[in-house]
Amino acid sequence: MELLTDFLLSAVSSPWVYLVVFAIVVIDGFFPPVPSESIVVVAAALGVSAGSPNPIVIVVLAAIGAALGDNIAYWIGSRIGVSRFRWMRGPRAASAIDRAGRGLVVRPASLLLTARYIPVGRTAVNMTAGATEFPHRRFWPLTMLAGACWAVYSVLIGTIAGAWVKDQPLLGAAIGVVLALTLGLVIDRIASAAARRQRWSAPLSLRGRGLE
């Protein structure tokens, strides 16, 4: 993360910064360790405080990159399933995949839109959608909408942070990242609580089949 942030700081006036942001967002769609939220927020904060990169261009690239990455995750899930790699079998990933499988049955639209804000969650949901043959004709429009909302949200956080401490680009970027991580954690907790409530309120027949 520090290396990527340093690169953005040194290349704020270079067109390469746009390619880097786009590539990171795409990769994060199917490889959770890549910190795309932080990079988009930092880029937006620098755009406000340092004058470049252009936040509007970052929104467009982040939205397209997010949808592309999510669809790559879907394709991977349809080809190899959700347990091939070691990281998929870890406790957090396994739990996310399990919740994703149930959620795609009863609330696919809200799940796909919400999961975009949760790094491991979105990969689990999108790969599970592919592995369970969730219709792609329904999947890709939702990922486009989710990607656009996520891009606006991330850039807005960075823009606010950058404008708040406009004379200190590094501080603005740091504040933006903290805000993004905090809001992501809050969304994760809310989504988990909602899933638990829905599970316990589901009919017993659905619980018995694991579809709560």
Beta strands, then each sheet from edge to edge (+ up, - down):
end
